[in-house]
Every structure is written in C-alpha cells, then in structure tokens.
C-alpha cells in the first residue's frame, strides 16, 4: 500500500539529496570507469546541467525495460559518479567518461522532467574485514580463470586491455588498504552479467561481497569446464 504524501515526506531521511539519475542496462560499481555516448534529449539536458554545475549524477540498473524512451523499472541502489572527461559534439550529442565514486540508495524517485531525478542517500558498507590470505586467494583465482578463458577465446580483449587488468589485479594482490574499496575494485574485474554485478553492488559489507564474487567465479569455472 502506498504511503500518504505527508507520511512519505516524513520517511525521507534528512541527509537525502536530489540527484540527477542515469538508468542503464548494467550497474556501475564504485571505482569502475564507464564511457557514455549520450544522444537522448533528456540525458543531453542532464549532461549540460552536470557539466555546468560540476555536480555528480547517479547510475542505476534498469531491472525491466529499455534505456531509451522511458517507462523502465529501475533499481533503488546505484553508484554516484564523477565526470572525468566530456565533450559536446556539434550535433548536440555528448561523449563522456565517468568514474564510480560511492554507493547510493534511492529513497524516492521524482519526476523525469527534464531528466530522471531522485532523492538519494549515501549507502556505505557495513564494517567488515577481509584477511590478506582471502584477498590473495580471490585475486589468484580470478587470474587463473581469466587466463583459461582467454586461452579458449571466451574473453576477447586487446593486449592493452589485458595488460591493464593484469596490472590492476597485481595491485589488488598487494594492497592491504580499505576492504570496501578493495572488494569493489575486484568485483569490477569479474566477468559477470548485470544482475550478478548488481548483487555485488548491493552486498552489505566487503566479506559478503567477496562471497558473491566467489559464487560468480564458481559459475565461470563451471562454464569453462575442463577446457
């Protein structure tokens, strides 16, 4: 049952902020990088507003529906992104590269005019540690599976892309830093579909996220079989 308007207003947390939102077919994780080709008028308006004001925007996964035209059903957990590079083309389209900054949770969707907007709050991980041995084992397993997949042609990447991923995995194997940032960085390198990736995004803490990563890698290993 829907809440009355006055009750819904009372339920909005004090720290909720209005955010421009960009629903996409796949979620973005904190620490991840995403290139965008923006052509729809409403998202051109979003790009204009965010670049003019230096404001970030949120990326959420579309659970049902299409990226184009509206009428979609959107997830309520997403990622706030910072604009790294942008260019407006002569025909009004935008090329943009964004980087995932932190996880957010939508508490109320607002009107889509002039672009999708929502009231959202930051949603940090709950505290949890991941032992160094667990981190190293997870990185080693992902390395092995990537090598097997590449050998049989299941992963098609350029030499430069492969080297970049190898460098990231090498850093993750040695980094004793924040478990939350580490787990998101590892998750962004795991070959996963949008719903598995969304489950990683929604994990309550780094230890549970690592467990989800393990389940996804189980599935990858099963698909690869003895090849």
C-alpha positions in Angstrom: 0.0 0.0 0.0 1.4 3.4 -0.9 2.1 5.9 1.9 0.1 9.1 2.1 2.1 12.1 0.9 2.7 13.5 4.4 3.9 10.2 5.6 6.2 9.7 2.7 7.8 13.1 3.3 8.4 12.2 7.0 10.1 9.0 5.8 12.7 10.8 3.7 16.0 10.9 5.6 17.4 14.3 6.5 20.6 13.5 4.5 18.7 12.7 1.3 19.8 14.9 -1.7 18.2 15.4 -5.0 20.4 13.7 -7.7 20.2 13.6 -11.4 20.0 9.9 -12.4 21.1 7.9 -15.4 19.4 4.5 -15.6 21.4 1.9 -17.7 21.2 -1.7 -18.6 24.1 -2.6 -16.3 25.2 -1.2 -13.0 28.4 0.6 -12.3 30.5 -0.2 -9.2 32.5 2.3 -7.1 35.9 2.5 -8.6 34.7 1.4 -12.1 35.0 3.5 -15.2 32.3 3.9 -17.8 32.3 5.6 -21.3 28.9 7.1 -22.2 27.5 8.1 -25.6 24.6 10.5 -24.8 22.1 11.2 -27.5 18.6 11.3 -25.9 17.4 14.9 -25.3 16.7 14.3 -21.6 20.2 12.9 -21.0 21.7 15.7 -23.1 20.0 18.1 -20.6 21.4 16.0 -17.7 24.9 16.3 -19.2 24.5 20.0 -19.7 23.4 20.6 -16.1 26.0 18.4 -14.5 28.9 19.9 -16.5 27.7 23.5 -15.9 27.3 22.9 -12.1 30.1 20.3 -11.6 27.5 18.1 -9.9 27.8 14.3 -9.9 24.9 12.1 -11.0 23.7 8.6 -10.1 23.8 5.5 -12.3 21.3 2.7 -11.6 20.5 -0.5 -13.3 17.3 -0.9 -15.3 15.6 -4.0 -13.9 12.9 -4.2 -16.7 12.5 -2.1 -19.8 14.8 -0.2 -22.1 17.4 2.5 -21.8 15.7 4.5 -24.5 12.3 6.1 -24.2 11.4 5.8 -20.5 8.8 3.5 -18.9 11.5 1.4 -17.3 11.6 -0.2 -13.9 14.8 0.9 -12.0 16.8 -0.5 -9.2 16.9 1.6 -6.0 20.6 1.0 -5.4 23.2 2.7 -7.6 26.5 4.5 -7.8 27.2 8.2 -7.7 29.7 9.0 -10.5 32.1 11.8 -11.2 32.6 13.1 -14.7 36.3 12.5 -15.7 36.1 13.7 -19.4 33.4 15.2 -21.5 32.8 16.6 -25.0 29.7 18.1 -26.5 29.6 17.3 -30.3 28.3 19.8 -32.9 25.1 17.8 -33.3 24.3 18.0 -29.6 25.4 14.5 -28.6 27.8 14.1 -25.7 30.8 11.8 -25.2 31.6 11.3 -21.6 33.8 9.2 -19.3 32.6 8.8 -15.7 34.1 7.1 -12.7 32.2 5.4 -9.9 32.6 7.2 -6.6 30.3 5.8 -4.0 27.2 3.7 -3.5 23.9 5.4 -3.1 20.3 4.3 -2.2 17.3 5.9 -3.8 14.6 6.8 -1.2 12.2 8.4 -3.6 12.0 8.8 -7.4 11.0 12.2 -8.6 9.5 13.3 -11.9 11.6 12.6 -15.1 11.3 16.2 -16.3 13.7 17.4 -17.6 15.6 14.2 -16.9 15.4 11.3 -14.3 15.8 12.6 -10.7 15.7 11.0 -7.3 16.2 11.7 -3.6 19.1 9.5 -2.6 21.4 8.9 0.3 24.9 7.6 0.5 25.0 4.0 1.5 28.4 2.9 2.7 29.4 -0.7 3.5 29.0 -2.0 7.0 32.3 -2.6 8.7 33.9 -6.0 7.9 37.5 -7.1 7.4 38.8 -9.4 4.6 42.0 -11.2 5.6 45.1 -10.8 3.4 45.1 -14.5 2.6 41.5 -14.3 1.4 42.3 -11.3 -0.8 45.3 -13.0 -2.4 43.4 -16.3 -3.0 40.5 -14.4 -4.7 42.8 -12.5 -6.9 44.8 -15.6 -7.8 41.6 -17.5 -8.7 40.4 -14.7 -10.9 43.7 -14.5 -12.6 43.6 -18.3 -13.3 40.1 -18.2 -14.7 40.8 -15.2 -16.9 43.9 -17.0 -18.3 41.8 -20.1 -19.1 39.0 -18.1 -20.7 41.5 -16.1 -22.8 43.2 -19.2 -24.0 40.0 -20.7 -25.4 38.8 -17.3 -26.8 36.0 -16.9 -24.3 37.3 -13.4 -23.4 38.1 -11.1 -26.3 40.2 -8.1 -25.2 43.1 -6.2 -26.7 46.6 -6.7 -25.5 46.5 -3.3 -23.8 43.2 -4.1 -22.1 44.6 -7.4 -20.8 47.7 -5.7 -19.5 45.6 -3.1 -17.7 43.6 -5.8 -16.0 46.7 -7.7 -15.0 48.2 -4.5 -13.5 45.0 -3.9 -11.5 45.0 -7.5 -10.2 48.7 -7.2 -9.3 47.9 -4.1 -7.2 44.9 -5.8 -5.6 47.0 -8.8 -4.6 49.4 -6.5 -2.7 47.0 -3.8 -1.4 46.3 -4.0 2.4 44.0 -1.0 2.3 40.3 -0.4 2.8 38.4 -3.6 2.4 35.3 -1.9 0.9 37.3 -0.2 -1.9 39.3 -3.3 -2.5 36.2 -5.5 -2.8 34.5 -3.1 -5.3 37.7 -2.9 -7.4 37.9 -6.7 -7.5 34.2 -7.0 -8.3 34.6 -4.6 -11.3 37.1 -7.0 -12.9 34.9 -10.1 -12.5 33.2 -11.3 -15.7 29.6 -11.1 -14.7 26.2 -10.3 -16.0 24.2 -7.2 -14.9 22.2 -8.9 -12.1 25.3 -10.6 -10.6 27.1 -7.3 -10.7 24.1 -5.6 -9.1 24.2 -8.3 -6.3 27.9 -7.4 -5.7 26.9 -3.7 -5.6 24.2 -4.4 -3.0 26.2 -6.6 -0.7 26.1 -5.2 2.8 29.8 -5.5 3.5 33.1 -6.5 1.8 33.1 -10.0 3.2 29.6 -10.7 1.8 30.7 -9.1 -1.5 33.7 -11.5 -1.6 31.3 -14.4 -1.1 29.2 -13.3 -4.0 32.3 -12.9 -6.1 33.2 -16.5 -5.2 29.7 -17.7 -6.3 30.1 -15.9 -9.6 33.5 -17.4 -10.2 32.1 -20.8 -9.4 29.7 -20.3 -12.3 32.5 -19.2 -14.6 34.6 -22.2 -13.7 31.6 -24.5 -14.4 31.2 -22.9 -17.8 34.8 -23.3 -18.7 34.8 -27.0 -17.5 38.0 -28.8 -18.4 38.8 -26.6 -21.4 
